[in-house]
Amino acid sequence: MYLRSVAIPADSTIDLRHAHGGVGGQNEAPDLSWGDAPEGTRSFMVTCYDPDAPTGSGWWHWVLTDIPADVTSIPAGGLAPASARDWPTDYGVPGWGGPWPPPGHPAHHYHFRVAALDVERLDIPDDAPRAMALLTAGFHVLDQAEFVALFTNPAS
């Protein structure tokens, strides 16, 4: 599998327009596209995670599940298919939550990932915690692709 973004190429620095408003960004979700999913793929999950956040458990910036198997991209702005489930980020709300690392820290690594799943829809309630969505999806991964990009708080 592969995962790409025109706005955020792998190993690049994330442009300020994709960052959270707290650092002067516009919180615009990047475009993503993927392909070469294995046979038996019935849905996709897209995530963005920052393991460098000083929380002890990182920071989830985006978690989308139940993306239909015939969908292989999300346009800039993050408009997901109606059937997809958008789980709350660590900001407490669903949808893209752009980078907002503390000032004075080195660049944070943002892991963008797509996973091909063997189920159309995760068998959990819509109001389940995000952790349950991630755990449940983990049991259904057929393949996955990832790229990493960097962001530093401009106040650093």
ABEGO torsion letter per residue (X at the ends): XBBBBAABBBGBBBBAAABBAAAGBAGBBBBBBBBGBBBGBABBBBBBBBAABBAGAEBBABBBBGBBAABABBBBGGBBBAABBBBBBAAGBBEBBBBBBBBGBBBBBBBBBBBBBABABBBBBAABBAAAAAAAAAAABABBBBBBBBBBBAAX
